[in-house]
């Protein structure tokens, strides 16, 4: 059996000797890297908005009470964002994670892995859930086909 770089995932599902869930490396495409960079820029903008709110709060303390309410409402509206989570700690953590992903160019995430047995060469070939070849290894003793005895 020749090792194929790609096998249709439907065919893998039917012909795999067994499957496992393990960490699989996902290499980002250029489009995904661009999306991550845009997301990172949005996170930095949100972080700046929160920092600006801190400055506004300092200014509010110097204003009279009627102006307090208006200034606070404006500050709160300025920082509302679905990405913001629970404040600067969350944003800084997310910025760090996204920056690491961009610098590495890949991420590891759990995925289904298919094992195909090659009895001619006594090898087991591993494929990811998209049908891409990952690696090969020698068969273990318990994976080798037992001889069939006919009566």
C-alpha positions as YAML, in Angstrom:
chain: A
units: angstrom
residues:
- id: 1
  name: UNK
  ca: [0.00, 0.00, 0.00]
- id: 2
  name: UNK
  ca: [1.42, 3.35, -1.05]
- id: 3
  name: UNK
  ca: [1.00, 6.15, 1.50]
- id: 4
  name: UNK
  ca: [-1.44, 8.75, 0.17]
- id: 5
  name: UNK
  ca: [-1.04, 12.38, 1.23]
- id: 6
  name: UNK
  ca: [-4.82, 12.83, 1.14]
- id: 7
  name: UNK
  ca: [-7.73, 10.41, 1.50]
- id: 8
  name: UNK
  ca: [-11.37, 11.40, 1.26]
- id: 9
  name: UNK
  ca: [-12.64, 11.72, 4.87]
- id: 10
  name: UNK
  ca: [-15.71, 9.58, 4.06]
- id: 11
  name: UNK
  ca: [-13.45, 6.78, 2.87]
- id: 12
  name: UNK
  ca: [-11.35, 7.15, 6.02]
- id: 13
  name: UNK
  ca: [-14.43, 6.78, 8.19]
- id: 14
  name: UNK
  ca: [-15.26, 3.46, 6.52]
- id: 15
  name: UNK
  ca: [-11.78, 1.95, 6.23]
- id: 16
  name: UNK
  ca: [-9.99, 3.04, 9.39]
- id: 17
  name: UNK
  ca: [-8.84, 0.24, 11.67]
- id: 18
  name: UNK
  ca: [-9.55, 2.51, 14.66]
- id: 19
  name: UNK
  ca: [-9.89, 6.16, 15.65]
- id: 20
  name: UNK
  ca: [-8.71, 8.26, 18.58]
- id: 21
  name: UNK
  ca: [-9.10, 11.83, 19.76]
- id: 22
  name: UNK
  ca: [-5.76, 13.57, 20.21]
- id: 23
  name: UNK
  ca: [-4.17, 16.97, 19.74]
- id: 24
  name: UNK
  ca: [-3.81, 17.80, 16.06]
- id: 25
  name: UNK
  ca: [-1.77, 20.68, 14.66]
- id: 26
  name: UNK
  ca: [-3.83, 23.08, 12.55]
- id: 27
  name: UNK
  ca: [-1.67, 25.32, 10.33]
- id: 28
  name: UNK
  ca: [-3.31, 28.69, 9.70]
- id: 29
  name: UNK
  ca: [-3.95, 29.82, 6.15]
- id: 30
  name: UNK
  ca: [-3.02, 33.35, 5.08]
- id: 31
  name: UNK
  ca: [-6.71, 34.29, 5.39]
- id: 32
  name: UNK
  ca: [-6.89, 32.92, 8.94]
- id: 33
  name: UNK
  ca: [-3.73, 34.84, 9.91]
- id: 34
  name: UNK
  ca: [-5.31, 38.03, 8.53]
- id: 35
  name: UNK
  ca: [-8.49, 37.39, 10.54]
- id: 36
  name: UNK
  ca: [-6.45, 36.81, 13.70]
- id: 37
  name: UNK
  ca: [-4.55, 40.08, 13.14]
- id: 38
  name: UNK
  ca: [-7.84, 41.96, 12.70]
- id: 39
  name: UNK
  ca: [-9.19, 40.38, 15.88]
- id: 40
  name: UNK
  ca: [-5.98, 41.34, 17.71]
- id: 41
  name: UNK
  ca: [-6.35, 44.95, 16.55]
- id: 42
  name: UNK
  ca: [-9.95, 44.98, 17.83]
- id: 43
  name: UNK
  ca: [-8.78, 43.66, 21.20]
- id: 44
  name: UNK
  ca: [-6.19, 46.44, 21.47]
- id: 45
  name: UNK
  ca: [-8.86, 49.02, 20.64]
- id: 46
  name: UNK
  ca: [-11.12, 47.63, 23.36]
- id: 47
  name: UNK
  ca: [-8.24, 47.67, 25.85]
- id: 48
  name: UNK
  ca: [-7.60, 51.32, 25.00]
- id: 49
  name: UNK
  ca: [-11.30, 52.09, 25.54]
- id: 50
  name: UNK
  ca: [-11.15, 50.62, 29.03]
- id: 51
  name: UNK
  ca: [-8.04, 52.63, 29.81]
- id: 52
  name: UNK
  ca: [-9.83, 55.77, 28.61]
- id: 53
  name: UNK
  ca: [-12.74, 55.00, 30.95]
- id: 54
  name: UNK
  ca: [-10.33, 55.03, 33.88]
- id: 55
  name: UNK
  ca: [-9.26, 58.53, 32.86]
- id: 56
  name: UNK
  ca: [-12.90, 59.62, 32.52]
- id: 57
  name: UNK
  ca: [-13.69, 58.33, 36.02]
- id: 58
  name: UNK
  ca: [-10.87, 60.47, 37.40]
- id: 59
  name: UNK
  ca: [-12.36, 63.50, 35.62]
- id: 60
  name: UNK
  ca: [-15.86, 62.62, 36.89]
- id: 61
  name: UNK
  ca: [-14.71, 62.90, 40.46]
- id: 62
  name: UNK
  ca: [-13.94, 66.55, 39.77]
- id: 63
  name: UNK
  ca: [-17.39, 67.33, 38.26]
- id: 64
  name: UNK
  ca: [-20.68, 68.13, 39.96]
- id: 65
  name: UNK
  ca: [-23.34, 65.40, 40.50]
- id: 66
  name: UNK
  ca: [-25.57, 66.00, 37.43]
- id: 67
  name: UNK
  ca: [-22.58, 65.83, 35.13]
- id: 68
  name: UNK
  ca: [-21.45, 62.63, 36.91]
- id: 69
  name: UNK
  ca: [-24.39, 60.60, 35.57]
- id: 70
  name: UNK
  ca: [-23.97, 61.80, 31.98]
- id: 71
  name: UNK
  ca: [-20.22, 61.20, 31.99]
- id: 72
  name: UNK
  ca: [-20.59, 57.71, 33.49]
- id: 73
  name: UNK
  ca: [-23.27, 56.72, 30.93]
- id: 74
  name: UNK
  ca: [-21.05, 57.93, 28.09]
- id: 75
  name: UNK
  ca: [-18.06, 56.01, 29.45]
- id: 76
  name: UNK
  ca: [-20.07, 52.80, 29.83]
- id: 77
  name: UNK
  ca: [-21.45, 53.07, 26.28]
- id: 78
  name: UNK
  ca: [-17.92, 53.53, 24.98]
- id: 79
  name: UNK
  ca: [-16.64, 50.27, 26.44]
- id: 80
  name: UNK
  ca: [-19.55, 47.93, 25.61]
- id: 81
  name: UNK
  ca: [-18.21, 45.19, 23.34]
- id: 82
  name: UNK
  ca: [-18.90, 41.43, 23.07]
- id: 83
  name: UNK
  ca: [-15.15, 40.68, 23.06]
- id: 84
  name: UNK
  ca: [-14.47, 42.54, 26.28]
- id: 85
  name: UNK
  ca: [-15.33, 39.76, 28.71]
- id: 86
  name: UNK
  ca: [-14.66, 40.87, 32.27]
- id: 87
  name: UNK
  ca: [-12.20, 43.73, 31.88]
- id: 88
  name: UNK
  ca: [-8.54, 44.33, 31.26]
- id: 89
  name: UNK
  ca: [-7.23, 41.02, 32.67]
- id: 90
  name: UNK
  ca: [-9.42, 39.06, 30.24]
- id: 91
  name: UNK
  ca: [-8.42, 41.29, 27.32]
- id: 92
  name: UNK
  ca: [-4.70, 41.12, 28.11]
- id: 93
  name: UNK
  ca: [-4.93, 37.33, 28.37]
- id: 94
  name: UNK
  ca: [-6.78, 37.09, 25.04]
- id: 95
  name: UNK
  ca: [-4.27, 39.44, 23.37]
- id: 96
  name: UNK
  ca: [-1.42, 37.21, 24.56]
- id: 97
  name: UNK
  ca: [-3.13, 34.03, 23.25]
- id: 98
  name: UNK
  ca: [-3.89, 35.55, 19.83]
- id: 99
  name: UNK
  ca: [-0.36, 36.98, 19.51]
- id: 100
  name: UNK
  ca: [1.13, 33.54, 20.21]
- id: 101
  name: UNK
  ca: [-1.14, 31.94, 17.58]
- id: 102
  name: UNK
  ca: [-0.09, 34.53, 14.99]
- id: 103
  name: UNK
  ca: [3.63, 34.13, 15.76]
- id: 104
  name: UNK
  ca: [3.50, 30.31, 15.68]
- id: 105
  name: UNK
  ca: [1.30, 30.14, 12.58]
- id: 106
  name: UNK
  ca: [-0.53, 27.12, 13.96]
- id: 107
  name: UNK
  ca: [-2.51, 25.87, 16.93]
- id: 108
  name: UNK
  ca: [-2.95, 22.51, 18.56]
- id: 109
  name: UNK
  ca: [-6.50, 21.42, 19.17]
- id: 110
  name: UNK
  ca: [-8.21, 18.11, 19.91]
- id: 111
  name: UNK
  ca: [-9.39, 16.28, 16.82]
- id: 112
  name: UNK
  ca: [-10.38, 12.86, 15.57]
- id: 113
  name: UNK
  ca: [-7.47, 10.87, 14.13]
- id: 114
  name: UNK
  ca: [-7.88, 7.86, 11.84]
- id: 115
  name: UNK
  ca: [-5.49, 4.90, 11.75]
- id: 116
  name: UNK
  ca: [-5.20, 2.81, 8.59]
- id: 117
  name: UNK
  ca: [-3.46, -0.55, 8.79]
- id: 118
  name: UNK
  ca: [-1.03, -1.45, 5.98]
- id: 119
  name: UNK
  ca: [-0.57, -5.20, 6.38]
- id: 120
  name: UNK
  ca: [1.80, -5.50, 3.38]
- id: 121
  name: UNK
  ca: [4.41, -3.19, 4.94]
- id: 122
  name: UNK
  ca: [3.42, -3.78, 8.59]
- id: 123
  name: UNK
  ca: [2.77, -0.06, 9.13]
- id: 124
  name: UNK
  ca: [-0.06, 2.01, 10.59]
- id: 125
  name: UNK
  ca: [-0.71, 5.34, 8.86]
- id: 126
  name: UNK
  ca: [-2.33, 8.21, 10.73]
- id: 127
  name: UNK
  ca: [-4.67, 10.77, 9.09]
- id: 128
  name: UNK
  ca: [-6.49, 13.80, 10.50]
- id: 129
  name: UNK
  ca: [-10.25, 14.29, 10.24]
- id: 130
  name: UNK
  ca: [-9.81, 16.27, 6.99]
- id: 131
  name: UNK
  ca: [-8.07, 13.33, 5.31]
- id: 132
  name: UNK
  ca: [-4.51, 14.69, 5.42]
- id: 133
  name: UNK
  ca: [-1.63, 12.32, 6.12]
- id: 134
  name: UNK
  ca: [0.06, 12.94, 9.47]
- id: 135
  name: UNK
  ca: [2.53, 10.13, 10.13]
- id: 136
  name: UNK
  ca: [3.28, 6.41, 10.04]
- id: 137
  name: UNK
  ca: [4.63, 3.95, 12.55]
- id: 138
  name: UNK
  ca: [5.44, 0.23, 12.62]
- id: 139
  name: UNK
  ca: [2.58, -2.06, 13.62]
- id: 140
  name: UNK
  ca: [2.52, -3.28, 17.17]
- id: 141
  name: UNK
  ca: [2.43, -7.02, 17.76]
- id: 142
  name: UNK
  ca: [-1.27, -7.02, 18.66]
- id: 143
  name: UNK
  ca: [-2.13, -5.08, 15.46]
- id: 144
  name: UNK
  ca: [-0.59, -7.58, 13.06]
- id: 145
  name: UNK
  ca: [-2.96, -9.84, 11.21]
- id: 146
  name: UNK
  ca: [-3.05, -13.32, 12.65]
- id: 147
  name: UNK
  ca: [-2.70, -16.23, 10.29]
- id: 148
  name: UNK
  ca: [-5.95, -17.89, 9.31]
- id: 149
  name: UNK
  ca: [-6.11, -21.66, 9.62]
- id: 150
  name: UNK
  ca: [-8.65, -23.52, 7.48]
- id: 151
  name: UNK
  ca: [-9.88, -26.93, 8.66]
...
